[in-house]
Amino acid sequence: MASSLEGRPPVEDAAIERVLEEIVRPVGYVPWEYLSRQQLLAQNIARRRRGRPTRVLDIGCGDGALTLTLREAAGFEIAAMDILPERVAAVRARRRARAESSVERLHLVLADAEAGLPFRAHAFDVVVATEVMEHLDRPGSLFQEIRRVLRPGGRFFMTTPNLEALPLRLLKILPRPVVRRFAASLAQEHLHPELLSRRPSHPDEHRREGFTLRELTDLGKQASLRLVEGHAYRIPLPDKLMRRTPKRLARRLARMGTREIPLGLQLYCEFARPEPPGGPAAT
């Protein structure tokens, strides 16, 4: 089972936490939650090293917090891609401002994940896509592409909204006018295209509310990727409420939210591409 951030710090954990704090500079619950999510992924990716230099693909790299942390704190070779030019430019600027080790062996790519991954087959040991699948019209196609670029035995890590999260379950049984009032007061409207019948017009807007763990498991099976770990996490309350958390409690609550939480807001999943018959693939 994937670990939360509470307990057992391996060698790289302190460096991962330090770099993330330098990049994110969290103040308040929402930035701490973002940092904790990136830290959970970075630490679990680091724990899956296969005893050789590891190449990582970060799909939807955003402003580069995870990308730069994996490069600088854990020493991975990284390819990072995003659909928005301003995001790629932001990562490039942050890379220049960071240590020299962040500059080397870090490749930035402007590309649309739904148009196919612009990399050769078996190019990566690890692929990560945090909060990406909900933005896609054809998530199954990306699963297929991820399998193609993963080496046999490679791992795919992802997070995405949980379609069975407690707030969504409650909203689905409420009258539509109540749902709209809730969205206007407590939720972020661009996150709820199905509940509010919105048509997304920007890559940052969600194409769907999220996924169930069963749906993700099935998408993995269709791409011949085996689910190794999957669970809900993150405190199931809207960010607009959690922003009111006292600053002295924000970090602790965010870290607690990385544990498995039934009906939590997000899903954490780790998939494996099976090894060929006879053992690990040759490098």
N, C-alpha and C positions, 0 to 999 in steps of 0.2 A: 504494500500500500504506500502511496506517495505520502511523504511526511508533510506536516504543517510547519510553521516557522517556530513552533514551541518545542524546545528540546534540542538534542544532539547536533552541535555545530561541527561539521567536517572542516577540513583544512581551508577551503576557499570561502567558507560562509562569511567570515569577518570581512574579507576583501569585497565580496559581493555586496554586503550591506553598506559598507563605506562608500563604494562607488555610486550605488543607487541614491544614497542620501545626498551626495555631492551633486548629482544630476537633477534629482527631483526637488530637493530642498523643501520637504513637506511641512506644511503648517495646516492643521485641521484634519478632520477625519478623511475627507475625500482624497487628498493627495497621499495620506498615509495608506489608504486602502489600495490605491494605484501602486504605490511602492511595494506593498506587501505582496500583491499579485505578481509583480515582476520578480520579486525576490523568491517567491515560491517556485516559479518556473526556472529561474537561473540556478537555484540550488539543486533542484531535481534533475535538471539537464547535466549539471556538473557531476552529480552522483552516478550518472549512467555512462561515464567514460568507459571506453573499451580498451584502454591501455595503449592507445596510439593517438597521434594528433587528430583532433576531431574537427570536421567541417560542419558548420551550422548554417542553415538557411532560415532567416527571419522574414516571414511573409507578413506584409502590413506592419512595417517596422515603426510607423508613427514618428515620434520625435527622437527615437533612438535610445531610450533608456535601457531597454533589455539588450539591444545590439551592442552598445558600448560597454555595458557591464560584462557581458559574456566575453568580449574581446579583452578588456583591460584586466578584469579581476580573475578570469578563469583561463585566459590564454587561447581561446578557440579561434580558428579561422572562420570569419563570418562573411556571408553574402546577405545583404539586407535589401529588401525591395518594398516599394510603396507605389500606389497609383497616383499620388498627388506630388507634383514637382516641389511644392513648398515644404513638404515633409522631407523629401530627399535632401533638399537644400539645408534644412534645419539640422539633419543628422550630420551633413558634411561640415557645417559650421561648428557644431558641438565637437566633432572629431578633431578639428583643428585646434580647438581650445583645450582639449584633453592632453593626457600624457602621450609621449611618442609611441608607446606601445599600442595605443588605440588607433593610430594611423596605419600601421603595418597590418597586412593580412585582413583588411576590411574592405569589402567591395560593395558599392552602392549601385542599385539598379532601379530605374524608373520603369515600372511595368504594371500591367493589369493582370492580376492573378487569374481572373476568369478567362483570359485570352490564352492561357497556357504559361507554364513556368519556363523562362528562357535559359534553361540549363540542360546539360547533357544527362542522360540516364545514369543512375547510381553515383551521382556527384556528391551526395551529402550523407553524413552519419546521423544527423539530427535535423528535423524540420520543426519549426515552431510557428504557430499562428494564434496570437492572442487577440480575441475579440474581432475576428475576421469573418467567420462563416455566416453570421447573421446579416452581413452586408452583401451577400452574394445571391444572384438569381439561380445559380446552378452549383450548389455546394458539392454535389456528388462529383462533378468534373474536377474540382480542385483535389478531392480525395484521390482520384485516379492519377492526377499529375504528381501529387506528393509521393504516391507509391513509386511512380516512375523514377523520380530523382533521388529516392532513398536507396542506399546500399542495402542488400540483404542483411537482416539483423538490425537495421537502423530504427530509430524511434521518431515518432511524431507526437509533439505536445501541443495541446490547444486549450483555450478557454472560450466560453461563449455563454450568453444568457440562458438560464434554465427555464424552459417553458412550463415546468411544474413548480416554479417558485411560489411561495405563499402569496405574495401580492397579486400575481397573475391569476392564481386560482380564485382569489376573492373577486378580482375585477370581472372575471368571466361570468360570474353569477349575478352581477349588479346590472341595473338598467343602464342603457347607453348614456342618458343625460348625467347620471352619477359618475360614470366612467370619464366622461369629458370634463366634468368639474374636477375630478381627481387629477387628471392629466394636467390641467391648467394650473393647479395649486401645488401638487407634490411631485409629479413625475416630469420627465423630459419628453416632450411630445414626439420628437424625432425617433425615440426608441420604441414606439408602439404603433407601427404602421397598420397592423391588423385590428387592434382594438379600436383605433380611431379612423380606420379606412383612409389612411394617408398614402399617397403615391410618392415614393422617395424620389428626390431630384438631385441628390448630391451623394458622393461616395460615403460620406460619414453617416448618412441616414440608414437606418435598418431596413432591410427588405422583409424581415420577419421578426416576430417577437423573440424567438430563440428556438431551442431544440430540447427534446427529451433525451435522456441517456439512451433509450432504446433506439431512437432515430439515429443518433451518432454511431451506436454500435452497428446498426444495419448499413450505414454509409461506409463504415470501415470494412465490413464483410464484403460489400460489393466491390471494394477496391483491393481485396485480399490483404487488409490490415487488421491485425488482431488487437482488440481492446485489452490492454494490460491493467489499466487502472482507470476508474471513472467514478466520480462522486460530485454531489452538490456541495458548495461552500459559499461563504459570504453572508453576513447578517441580512436577513430578508426584510429590510426596511429601505424605503426610498432615500436617495442621497440627500434630498432637500430636508428630510428629517434628521439624517445622520450628521449633516453639517452643523447642527445645533449641539453636537457632543462637546462637552468641555475639552479644551485643548489638552489638559493633563491626562485625559482618558483616551484621546483619539488614537494614539499609537497602539495602546494595549488592545483596544477593540478591533482595530484593523488586523493586528496579528492573530487575535482569536478567530477572526473571520476566515483565516486560511485553513482552519480545521474542517473536517467533514461536518456539514450542517444539513440535516434533512430539510427539504423545501427551501434551501438557500438560493440566493439570486443568480449564482453562476454555476456552470459545470466545468470541472477540470477533467481532462482526459489525456491518457497516454496510450498510443497505439504502437505496435511493433510490426515491421515487415518481416515475415518469417525467413529464417535461414534456409539455404538450399539443403536438400538431402545430403547427409554425410558430414554436417557440421558447419562452422562459420565459413563465410565466403573468404576467398583469398583477397588480400589487400592489393 
